[in-house]
């Protein structure tokens, strides 16, 4: 093996540059050249049309900052499997041959991985490094820790404006059909309520939890200040059990509808109940907040940090995991592996899975939800408190997010 290509695909996030650097640092020690295939699968499909590719030489790598989020290689939302071109795989093989590339290391999530499974089946030698801020693959995915940390930081900061204006704050975050980022980010921000796709929301129950905690905080403050924080996943289901989607946006190349408006939906449901609750005027008056026709119910506001949770700096955990996983991917490629995903590096052992298995969606463990319900966090359902079991370990376990 003399030359390999590196590409990243799907959504951007922290740790991707660490993956690229991890691959390349080990490759240099093995006298293997690493070339960047730009813009994900779009670049791979058009590879035969490129005149040259950037080689990650030691000098080029010296100015390469693996602590910065995003990807130096670029991304695109391209699904090669759905291309009508009957010669697409031959076109890709011709591009690889043009640049004498012996294999590919591809970092991405479930959509990226599904394309990689197809590439491997069509004779392309490739290894997958798991990447998704959604945290919903079977393995830990680079970018998850960075994203959760940023979500928690933004949500903690929003407490200040919430408390200043006595607002109920709703923070909507990415995560598609799994609630890991809202769950972990909400816990990190000490959210009062966390709404995830795995649990159908009982808005009457959520409202009662909000009403009691919100007014208790204001009553207990010497300056009559308080707030209530709700973290909501974009894939939350509405009162009828449906996703909140933008029906005018169609679907992307992988068949996903555009999830949008979950935060606004929560605001509308709570505001509707506040207006209909006969106890609210008296509570507002008791707190010295009530002003007829102008300030009759608490404000409920939605905030969506959007792509801010993907950008900026990578967490230390994602930098270290990215470097390890990138290096491990090169070793798997050298060992003749293809169509596999780096799962973990444990000591001198590189653990891997078939990519088709690794990209199966993993949802939030509802038993873990029960732990946090026992701490008073509302998940929009009647609390299901855990029944504890105890297990004595002979050695410390490996723990990932």
C-alpha positions as a printed NumPy array, in Angstrom:
array([[  0.   ,   0.   ,   0.   ],
       [  1.572,   3.247,  -1.24 ],
       [ -1.208,   5.838,  -1.61 ],
       [ -4.612,   6.245,   0.028],
       [ -7.455,   8.739,  -0.201],
       [ -9.184,  10.358,   2.761],
       [-12.69 ,  11.793,   2.609],
       [-15.258,  13.004,   5.108],
       [-18.985,  13.169,   4.492],
       [-22.363,  14.068,   6.017],
       [-22.74 ,  16.769,   8.651],
       [-19.731,  18.646,   9.996],
       [-18.756,  18.435,  13.657],
       [-15.803,  18.354,  16.03 ],
       [-12.995,  15.813,  15.78 ],
       [-12.97 ,  15.249,  12.015],
       [ -9.669,  17.009,  11.463],
       [ -8.211,  14.834,  14.219],
       [ -9.316,  11.738,  12.261],
       [ -7.569,  13.016,   9.131],
       [ -4.436,  13.872,  11.084],
       [ -4.436,  10.531,  12.903],
       [ -4.548,   8.669,   9.588],
       [ -1.794,  10.778,   8.105],
       [  0.626,  10.737,  11.029],
       [  0.697,   6.936,  11.017],
       [  0.827,   6.817,   7.219],
       [  3.964,   8.961,   7.163],
       [  5.688,   6.467,   9.437],
       [  4.774,   3.714,   6.955],
       [  5.86 ,   5.766,   3.913],
       [  2.283,   5.913,   2.666],
       [  1.04 ,   9.026,   0.873],
       [ -2.305,  10.475,   1.952],
       [ -4.354,  12.491,  -0.523],
       [ -7.477,  14.509,   0.283],
       [-10.56 ,  13.789,  -1.804],
       [-12.447,  17.086,  -1.453],
       [-16.139,  17.542,  -0.686],
       [-17.091,  14.022,   0.295],
       [-18.841,  11.722,  -2.143],
       [-19.261,  14.548,  -4.66 ],
       [-15.48 ,  14.644,  -4.933],
       [-15.235,  10.869,  -5.123],
       [-17.78 ,  10.706,  -7.952],
       [-15.9  ,  13.406,  -9.905],
       [-12.437,  12.156,  -9.009],
       [-11.49 ,  11.224, -12.572],
       [-12.023,  14.856, -13.612],
       [ -9.554,  16.303, -11.101],
       [ -6.144,  17.289, -12.399],
       [ -4.501,  16.819,  -9.005],
       [ -5.234,  16.169,  -5.336],
       [ -3.727,  17.789,  -2.255],
       [ -1.219,  15.53 ,  -0.556],
       [ -0.971,  15.806,   3.208],
       [  2.784,  16.121,   3.355],
       [  4.5  ,  16.725,   6.706],
       [  4.701,  20.432,   5.794],
       [  0.99 ,  20.606,   4.913],
       [  0.122,  18.717,   8.084],
       [  2.109,  21.186,  10.159],
       [ -0.509,  23.898,   9.512],
       [ -3.371,  21.448,  10.035],
       [ -5.178,  22.105,  13.344],
       [ -6.951,  18.985,  14.58 ],
       [ -8.519,  20.899,  17.486],
       [-10.727,  22.917,  15.115],
       [-14.164,  21.527,  14.267],
       [-15.356,  21.003,  10.709],
       [-13.328,  19.182,   8.078],
       [-10.336,  20.3  ,   6.068],
       [-11.5  ,  17.808,   3.425],
       [-14.995,  19.292,   3.022],
       [-18.401,  17.594,   2.891],
       [-21.435,  17.131,   0.663],
       [-24.872,  15.502,   1.024],
       [-24.521,  13.1  ,  -1.906],
       [-25.986,   9.586,  -1.986],
       [-24.054,   7.613,  -4.596],
       [-26.462,   4.689,  -4.285],
       [-29.311,   6.767,  -5.713],
       [-27.426,   8.088,  -8.738],
       [-29.047,   6.969, -11.984],
       [-25.631,   6.628, -13.647],
       [-25.237,   2.872, -14.389],
       [-21.456,   3.303, -14.64 ],
       [-21.022,   5.148, -11.332],
       [-18.902,   2.475,  -9.637],
       [-16.658,   2.049, -12.657],
       [-16.329,   5.834, -12.789],
       [-15.212,   5.813,  -9.138],
       [-12.775,   2.957,  -9.717],
       [-11.343,   4.831, -12.717],
       [-10.825,   7.905, -10.526],
       [ -9.026,   5.866,  -7.885],
       [ -6.854,   4.268, -10.574],
       [ -6.007,   7.68 , -12.063],
       [ -4.42 ,   8.715,  -8.776],
       [ -3.08 ,   5.24 ,  -7.925],
       [ -5.099,   5.111,  -4.695],
       [ -4.943,   1.7  ,  -3.015],
       [ -7.818,   2.365,  -0.632],
       [-10.036,   4.906,   1.097],
       [-10.614,   5.972,   4.681],
       [-14.078,   7.494,   4.998],
       [-15.422,   9.267,   8.07 ],
       [-19.146,   9.855,   8.419],
       [-22.403,   8.739,  10.005],
       [-25.093,   6.269,   9.056],
       [-25.837,   7.767,   5.631],
       [-22.137,   7.957,   4.781],
       [-21.639,   4.44 ,   6.111],
       [-24.497,   3.039,   4.028],
       [-22.799,   4.334,   0.862],
       [-19.488,   2.911,   2.033],
       [-21.064,  -0.539,   2.415],
       [-22.094,  -0.272,  -1.244],
       [-18.615,   0.855,  -2.293],
       [-17.002,  -2.092,  -0.523],
       [-19.457,  -4.464,  -2.208],
       [-18.345,  -3.055,  -5.577],
       [-14.667,  -3.688,  -4.997],
       [-13.555,  -0.406,  -3.436],
       [-11.134,  -1.034,  -0.568],
       [-12.381,   1.209,   2.267],
       [-12.559,   1.56 ,   6.062],
       [-15.057,   3.688,   7.989],
       [-14.42 ,   5.968,  10.979],
       [-17.711,   6.678,  12.82 ],
       [-18.684,  10.346,  12.869],
       [-21.998,  11.845,  13.893],
       [-22.965,  14.471,  16.423],
       [-26.305,  12.615,  16.704],
       [-24.557,   9.861,  18.738],
       [-26.915,   7.247,  17.288],
       [-24.506,   4.692,  15.804],
       [-23.68 ,   1.469,  17.636],
       [-20.179,   2.779,  18.382],
       [-19.003,   6.061,  19.856],
       [-18.846,   8.607,  17.026],
       [-16.361,  11.433,  16.722],
       [-18.097,  14.788,  17.185],
       [-20.582,  13.688,  19.823],
       [-18.726,  14.995,  22.88 ],
       [-17.924,  18.316,  21.204],
       [-21.552,  18.86 ,  20.253],
       [-23.038,  17.879,  23.606],
       [-20.583,  20.171,  25.379],
       [-21.553,  23.112,  23.177],
       [-25.272,  22.419,  23.577],
       [-24.893,  22.337,  27.355],
       [-22.848,  25.55 ,  27.313],
       [-25.359,  27.462,  25.18 ],
       [-28.298,  26.209,  27.236],
       [-26.599,  27.158,  30.522],
       [-25.967,  30.638,  29.113],
       [-29.627,  31.075,  28.14 ],
       [-30.513,  30.837,  31.844],
       [-29.373,  34.448,  32.24 ],
       [-31.856,  35.913,  29.762],
       [-34.565,  33.537,  30.969],
       [-34.157,  34.608,  34.579],
       [-33.848,  38.302,  33.703],
       [-37.213,  38.263,  31.908],
       [-38.898,  35.467,  33.923],
       [-39.254,  33.491,  30.695],
       [-39.776,  29.84 ,  29.986],
       [-36.944,  29.003,  27.57 ],
       [-37.133,  26.208,  24.99 ],
       [-33.886,  25.165,  23.289],
       [-34.246,  23.024,  20.151],
       [-31.226,  20.988,  19.018],
       [-30.183,  18.619,  16.244],
       [-30.323,  14.851,  16.602],
       [-32.875,  13.682,  14.023],
       [-34.796,  10.605,  15.216],
       [-32.693,   9.856,  18.303],
       [-32.592,  12.069,  21.37 ],
       [-29.001,  11.609,  22.557],
       [-27.827,  15.202,  22.054],
       [-30.903,  16.716,  23.699],
       [-30.695,  14.146,  26.505],
       [-27.005,  14.601,  27.314],
       [-26.92 ,  18.317,  26.526],
       [-30.01 ,  18.906,  28.644],
       [-28.524,  17.067,  31.591],
       [-25.279,  19.039,  31.224],
       [-27.261,  22.288,  31.29 ],
       [-29.435,  21.219,  34.247],
       [-32.565,  21.542,  32.133],
       [-35.895,  21.188,  33.928],
       [-37.442,  19.164,  31.102],
       [-35.977,  17.17 ,  28.205],
       [-38.158,  16.104,  25.278],
       [-36.828,  13.341,  23.035],
       [-38.224,  11.316,  20.105],
       [-38.149,   8.101,  22.127],
       [-40.956,   9.357,  24.418],
       [-44.329,  10.674,  23.254],
       [-44.892,  13.939,  25.108],
       [-47.86 ,  14.386,  27.419],
       [-48.113,  18.181,  27.261],
       [-50.577,  18.377,  30.132],
       [-48.055,  16.648,  32.391],
       [-45.208,  18.835,  31.093],
       [-47.329,  21.931,  31.708],
       [-48.043,  21.032,  35.331],
       [-44.341,  20.36 ,  35.975],
       [-43.414,  23.7  ,  34.385],
       [-46.116,  25.659,  36.198],
       [-45.184,  24.361,  39.649],
       [-41.411,  24.695,  39.307],
       [-41.522,  28.074,  37.547],
       [-43.738,  29.814,  40.104],
       [-41.955,  28.17 ,  43.058],
       [-38.671,  29.645,  41.836],
       [-40.093,  33.129,  41.458],
       [-41.802,  32.957,  44.852],
       [-38.532,  31.831,  46.456],
       [-36.504,  34.683,  44.921],
       [-36.032,  37.905,  46.849],
       [-36.187,  39.8  ,  43.532],
       [-39.026,  37.684,  42.105],
       [-36.843,  36.189,  39.344],
       [-37.033,  32.717,  37.869],
       [-36.93 ,  30.688,  34.686],
       [-37.692,  27.185,  33.418],
       [-35.535,  25.473,  30.792],
       [-36.747,  22.867,  28.304],
       [-34.365,  21.016,  25.972],
       [-36.143,  19.582,  22.95 ],
       [-34.825,  17.313,  20.192],
       [-35.718,  18.365,  16.653],
       [-37.241,  14.918,  16.088],
       [-39.665,  15.213,  19.006],
       [-43.138,  13.901,  18.245],
       [-46.127,  16.2  ,  18.526],
       [-49.233,  15.499,  20.587],
       [-50.492,  13.12 ,  17.886],
       [-47.216,  11.205,  17.751],
       [-46.023,  12.804,  14.497],
       [-42.702,  14.442,  13.68 ],
       [-42.68 ,  18.213,  13.287],
       [-41.416,  18.724,   9.736],
       [-41.195,  21.381,   7.025],
       [-43.492,  19.833,   4.42 ],
       [-42.453,  22.404,   1.797],
       [-38.776,  21.391,   1.928],
       [-39.152,  17.884,   0.475],
       [-36.489,  15.306,   1.346],
       [-32.715,  15.209,   1.034],
       [-30.628,  12.753,  -0.993],
       [-31.04 ,  10.133,   1.73 ],
       [-34.831,  10.477,   1.977],
       [-34.857,  12.505,   5.208],
       [-37.562,  15.112,   5.73 ],
       [-36.444,  18.484,   7.074],
       [-37.159,  18.475,  10.79 ],
       [-38.051,  21.951,  11.933],
       [-40.3  ,  23.714,  14.396],
       [-40.243,  21.39 ,  17.417],
       [-39.269,  24.28 ,  19.702],
       [-42.011,  26.529,  18.336],
       [-44.506,  23.687,  18.701],
       [-43.621,  23.278,  22.388],
       [-43.984,  27.048,  22.912],
       [-47.427,  26.998,  21.317],
       [-48.613,  24.042,  23.411],
       [-47.476,  25.603,  26.687],
       [-48.734,  29.096,  25.836],
       [-52.14 ,  27.669,  24.949],
       [-52.356,  26.018,  28.356],
       [-51.153,  29.125,  30.172],
       [-53.904,  31.201,  28.526],
       [-56.581,  28.63 ,  29.37 ],
       [-55.52 ,  28.076,  33.01 ],
       [-57.775,  30.084,  35.373],
       [-55.107,  29.993,  38.122],
       [-52.48 ,  31.884,  36.124],
       [-53.819,  35.457,  36.616],
       [-53.86 ,  34.996,  40.392],
       [-50.356,  33.519,  40.392],
       [-49.05 ,  36.372,  38.227],
       [-50.685,  38.897,  40.553],
       [-49.207,  37.236,  43.635],
       [-45.726,  37.549,  42.081],
       [-46.284,  41.214,  41.196],
       [-46.   ,  40.429,  37.5  ],
       [-49.529,  40.845,  36.194],
       [-50.307,  43.808,  33.903],
       [-53.716,  43.728,  32.165],
       [-53.605,  43.237,  28.383],
       [-49.791,  43.439,  28.353],
       [-48.352,  40.842,  30.716],
       [-50.986,  38.303,  31.669],
       [-49.039,  35.039,  31.219],
       [-45.347,  34.14 ,  31.365],
       [-43.486,  34.422,  28.059],
       [-42.437,  31.154,  26.438],
       [-39.577,  31.612,  23.956],
       [-37.792,  29.18 ,  21.633],
       [-34.091,  29.335,  20.76 ],
       [-32.366,  27.196,  18.125],
       [-28.553,  27.306,  18.223],
       [-28.552,  25.35 ,  14.946],
       [-25.149,  24.871,  13.357],
       [-23.39 ,  26.668,  16.2  ],
       [-23.34 ,  23.328,  18.032],
       [-21.303,  21.785,  15.182],
       [-18.612,  24.434,  14.809],
       [-15.852,  26.066,  16.823],
       [-13.43 ,  23.911,  18.772],
       [-13.313,  20.139,  19.143],
       [-13.386,  18.776,  22.672],
       [-10.282,  17.108,  24.066],
       [-12.129,  13.777,  24.055],
       [-12.973,  14.048,  20.359],
       [ -9.433,  15.074,  19.462],
       [ -7.999,  12.042,  21.238],
       [-10.648,   9.655,  19.9  ],
       [-10.273,  11.081,  16.4  ],
       [ -6.51 ,  10.609,  16.4  ],
       [ -6.846,   7.046,  17.711],
       [ -9.648,   6.086,  15.331],
       [ -7.9  ,   7.603,  12.315],
       [ -4.69 ,   5.745,  13.069],
       [ -6.64 ,   2.527,  13.692],
       [ -8.412,   2.875,  10.348],
       [ -5.084,   2.966,   8.537],
       [ -3.925,  -0.177,  10.332],
       [ -7.173,  -1.958,   9.376],
       [ -6.734,  -0.89 ,   5.762],
       [ -3.151,  -2.176,   5.766],
       [ -4.374,  -5.489,   7.213],
       [ -6.622,  -5.962,   4.188],
       [ -9.888,  -5.081,   5.931],
       [-12.696,  -3.47 ,   3.938],
       [-16.297,  -2.577,   4.693],
       [-15.567,  -2.294,   8.414],
       [-15.898,   0.458,  11.038],
       [-13.427,   1.366,  13.782],
       [-15.251,   0.738,  17.066],
       [-12.584,   1.396,  19.671],
       [ -8.901,   1.22 ,  20.506],
       [ -8.313,  -0.682,  23.721],
       [ -4.636,  -0.898,  24.606],
       [ -2.97 ,  -2.575,  21.636],
       [ -6.254,  -3.979,  20.336],
       [ -8.172,  -2.331,  17.517],
       [-11.844,  -3.241,  17.811],
       [-13.963,  -3.076,  14.68 ],
       [-17.411,  -4.024,  13.351],
       [-18.926,  -4.66 ,   9.966],
       [-20.1  ,  -1.226,   8.852],
       [-23.581,  -2.517,   8.046],
       [-23.929,  -3.443,  11.737],
       [-22.227,  -0.337,  13.121],
       [-24.58 ,   2.105,  11.39 ],
       [-27.799,   0.621,  12.803],
       [-29.554,   3.39 ,  14.72 ],
       [-29.198,   3.363,  18.505],
       [-31.795,   5.163,  20.599],
       [-31.682,   6.646,  24.088],
       [-31.802,   3.979,  26.801],
       [-35.092,   4.592,  28.603],
       [-33.72 ,   2.982,  31.762],
       [-31.182,   5.819,  31.889],
       [-34.05 ,   8.263,  31.467],
       [-35.557,   6.741,  34.622],
       [-32.412,   7.648,  36.562],
       [-32.871,  11.309,  35.713],
       [-36.594,  11.222,  36.329],
       [-35.689,  10.141,  39.856],
       [-33.743,  13.436,  40.09 ],
       [-36.812,  15.453,  39.168],
       [-36.246,  16.105,  35.449],
       [-39.43 ,  15.931,  33.362],
       [-39.411,  13.925,  30.131],
       [-43.037,  14.566,  29.27 ],
       [-44.329,  11.338,  30.776],
       [-45.244,   9.977,  34.181],
       [-41.887,   9.223,  35.855],
       [-40.799,   5.599,  35.666],
       [-38.361,   5.325,  38.545],
       [-35.621,   2.706,  38.29 ],
       [-35.491,  -0.55 ,  40.191],
       [-31.88 ,  -0.806,  41.203],
       [-29.594,  -3.766,  40.687],
       [-26.007,  -4.052,  41.907],
       [-23.048,  -5.589,  40.125],
       [-19.545,  -6.095,  41.494],
       [-16.807,  -5.698,  38.856],
       [-13.402,  -7.305,  38.942],
       [-11.917,  -4.585,  36.716],
       [-12.851,  -1.067,  35.668],
       [-15.133,  -0.883,  32.611],
       [-14.486,   1.143,  29.474],
       [-16.93 ,   4.047,  29.406],
       [-18.002,   6.101,  26.444],
       [-20.774,   8.64 ,  26.068]])
